Amino acid sequence: MPHASLSHVFKALGDENRIKIVRLLMEGERCACHLVDNLDVTQPTLSHHMKILCDAGVVTARKEGKWMHYAINREGLEEGIAFLQALSLAPSDKDPSPRCI
């Protein structure tokens, strides 16, 4: 994943309301009406957050009647997960590093 795409994923997840949305979606697909009721946000605010999450590839959306339904996009998160896993394996400040001369 290009750096710009990866940064979009982390920016999308860098907001408290969007983290709450993702946590709700971890339980499965949710209708926008369910998200509005559980987040104490207005419908326009939810739409704003969902656009950011969808544009970053974190969430997918589908329309059913007049309602939008949202779900986690596992494919969109795979590179972010791989990056975090690689980061967890990176040398820490406790690991000896080569000395500069």
C-alpha positions, 0 to 999 in steps of 0.5 A: 500500500502506498504511503498516502493510502496507509496514512489515509487509513490511520487518519480515518482511525484517528478520531474518537467518533470514528473509533466508536463507529468501527467498534460498533461495526466490529459486531457486524454490519450496521444500518446508519440509523443504528449508528446514529442512535448509538453515537449521540451524533446527528445524521449529517455528522455520521455521514461525514465520518462515514465518508472518511472511513469509506474513502480510506477503505476502512468501511464499505457501504451499501444502500438498502431502500432509504438506508445505508448499511456499513461494514468493516472492509477487511481488505482495506485494513490488511495493509494497515494491519501488516504495517502495525505487525511489522512495526511491532517487530521493529528494533526497539530503543533497547536493542543495540544499534550500530555506532555512528563514527 
